[in-house]
């Protein structure tokens, strides 16, 4: 049975409302410390999207945290957002005559050496985990197979490949 729903009343198709917080009372470092892994990076990106006054600081923190993972695509995305945010803050500083320039307004350069090295490390670790899993399956030890799948899923999650992480 198919039910027709008015598209305006469908909560799944409702447009996301973008809230903007102008005067935050948030200690960003303490807030970020309460999360770990991918969730910490996602929360910092959320703050950067919704709080213009903390945007640059949140993106810098997210950039430093994402470098502890194998997620190269997210690193490049956060770096792009950080570059755009610093350019817009520089324009705002130039337009305001009495503004005090912030120290370190320039974003860090894109670390292409880190990107390439991390991609290679991730590929090598993936090959090792895949080989280990095949060996475990050959030995038919159920607990080792389960741990192999868990390790492979954790690696995919660390690389930002959520669909393959769920398959493991």
C-alpha positions in Angstrom: 0.0 0.0 0.0 1.4 3.3 -1.0 0.5 6.5 0.9 1.0 9.9 -0.8 2.5 12.4 1.5 2.5 16.1 0.9 6.2 17.0 0.3 5.9 20.0 2.5 4.9 17.9 5.5 7.4 15.1 5.0 10.0 15.4 7.8 12.6 13.4 5.8 12.6 15.9 3.0 12.5 19.0 5.2 15.3 21.4 4.5 18.0 21.7 7.1 17.8 25.0 9.1 21.2 26.6 9.4 21.4 28.1 12.9 24.1 30.8 13.4 25.5 31.5 16.9 26.9 35.0 17.1 28.1 35.2 20.7 29.2 31.7 21.8 30.0 30.9 25.4 31.9 27.8 24.6 35.4 26.7 25.5 36.3 25.0 22.3 39.2 22.9 23.6 37.2 21.6 26.5 34.3 20.8 24.2 36.4 19.0 21.7 38.2 17.0 24.4 34.9 15.3 25.3 34.8 13.6 21.9 37.3 11.3 20.2 38.0 10.0 16.7 35.7 10.9 13.8 33.1 12.4 16.1 35.5 15.1 17.4 36.2 16.2 13.8 32.5 16.2 12.9 31.7 18.3 16.0 34.4 20.8 15.2 33.1 21.1 11.6 29.6 21.6 12.9 30.8 24.4 15.1 32.7 26.0 12.2 29.6 25.9 10.1 27.3 27.4 12.7 29.5 29.8 14.7 31.4 32.4 12.6 33.4 33.7 15.5 34.9 30.3 16.2 35.1 29.2 12.6 38.9 29.6 12.0 39.8 28.2 15.4 37.5 25.2 15.1 38.8 24.4 11.6 42.4 24.6 12.8 41.7 22.2 15.6 39.9 19.8 13.2 42.8 20.0 10.8 45.2 19.0 13.5 43.0 16.1 14.7 42.4 14.8 11.2 46.1 14.5 10.7 46.1 11.8 13.4 44.0 9.6 11.1 44.3 8.1 7.6 41.4 10.3 6.3 43.1 12.2 3.5 39.9 13.4 1.8 38.6 15.0 5.0 42.0 16.7 5.5 41.8 18.2 2.1 38.1 19.3 2.7 38.9 20.9 6.0 42.0 22.6 4.6 39.8 24.1 1.8 37.3 25.3 4.3 40.0 26.8 6.5 41.5 28.6 3.5 38.1 30.1 2.6 37.4 31.1 6.2 40.8 32.8 6.6 40.4 34.7 3.3 37.0 35.9 4.4 38.3 37.0 7.8 41.1 38.9 6.1 38.6 40.7 4.0 36.6 41.6 7.0 39.7 42.9 8.8 40.6 45.1 5.8 37.1 46.5 5.6 37.0 47.4 9.3 39.3 50.4 10.0 39.6 49.9 13.8 40.0 46.1 13.8 42.9 44.5 15.5 44.6 42.0 13.2 44.6 38.4 14.5 47.9 36.6 14.9 48.3 33.7 12.6 45.5 34.6 10.2 47.3 32.8 7.3 46.2 29.1 7.0 48.8 26.4 7.1 49.8 25.3 3.6 48.4 22.0 2.2 50.8 19.3 3.4 51.1 17.3 0.2 53.9 15.2 1.6 51.7 14.1 4.5 48.8 13.4 2.0 50.9 11.1 -0.1 52.6 9.3 2.8 49.3 8.8 4.6 47.7 7.3 1.4 50.6 4.9 1.1 50.5 3.9 4.8 46.7 3.4 4.6 47.1 1.2 1.5 49.8 -0.9 3.1 47.8 -1.3 6.3 44.7 -2.3 4.3 46.7 -4.9 2.4 48.1 -6.3 5.6 44.7 -6.5 7.3 43.2 -8.1 4.2 46.0 -10.7 4.1 45.6 -11.4 7.8 41.8 -11.9 7.4 42.4 -14.3 4.5 44.8 -16.3 6.7 42.3 -16.3 9.5 39.6 -17.6 7.2 42.0 -20.3 5.9 42.7 -21.4 9.5 38.9 -21.4 10.2 39.2 -19.9 13.7 36.0 -18.0 14.3 37.3 -15.6 16.9 40.3 -14.6 14.8 38.0 -14.0 11.8 35.8 -11.8 13.9 38.7 -9.8 15.2 40.1 -9.5 11.6 36.7 -8.1 10.4 36.7 -5.7 13.4 40.3 -4.5 12.6 39.4 -4.0 8.9 36.3 -2.1 9.8 38.2 0.1 12.2 40.8 0.8 9.5 38.1 1.7 7.0 36.5 4.0 9.6 39.9 5.7 10.2 40.2 6.2 6.5 36.7 7.8 6.3 35.2 5.0 4.2 32.0 4.5 6.1 30.3 2.2 3.6 33.1 -0.4 3.7 33.4 0.0 7.5 29.8 -1.1 7.8 30.3 -4.0 5.5 33.0 -5.4 7.8 
